[in-house]
Amino acid sequence: MLHSVCVRAISAHLNAHDVGFIPGLAGVACLLVSFFSQNAARKGASPYALAAMA
């Protein structure tokens, strides 16, 4: 849902020929970086998992 709203907003600014799409692109880039780095961080084993089992 958020993705389609961002894409529509970026598209509207591009069609209006102004530079308002730059913050939108930066936001989408930050969203993608956050999503992929969060999933990569979850792949590793937790160092606290063994302490909880003991």
Backbone hydrogen bonds, N-H to C=O, Kabsch-Sander energy under -0.5 kcal/mol:
donor,donor_aa,acceptor,acceptor_aa,energy
5,V,1,M,-1.8
6,C,2,L,-2.5
7,V,3,H,-2.5
8,R,4,S,-2.2
9,A,5,V,-2.3
10,I,6,C,-2.6
11,S,7,V,-2.5
12,A,8,R,-2.3
13,H,9,A,-2.0
14,L,10,I,-2.3
15,N,11,S,-2.4
16,A,12,A,-1.5
17,H,14,L,-1.0
18,D,13,H,-1.8
22,I,19,V,-1.4
24,G,20,G,-0.7
25,L,21,F,-2.6
26,A,22,I,-2.3
27,G,23,P,-2.3
28,V,24,G,-2.3
29,A,25,L,-2.4
30,C,26,A,-2.4
31,L,27,G,-2.3
32,L,28,V,-2.3
33,V,29,A,-2.5
34,S,30,C,-2.5
35,F,31,L,-2.3
36,F,32,L,-2.5
37,S,33,V,-2.4
38,Q,34,S,-2.1
39,N,35,F,-1.9
40,A,36,F,-1.8
41,A,37,S,-1.9
42,R,38,Q,-1.4
43,K,39,N,-0.7
43,K,40,A,-0.6
44,G,40,A,-0.5
44,G,41,A,-0.6
49,A,46,S,-1.0
52,A,48,Y,-1.7
53,M,49,A,-1.2
54,A,50,L,-1.2
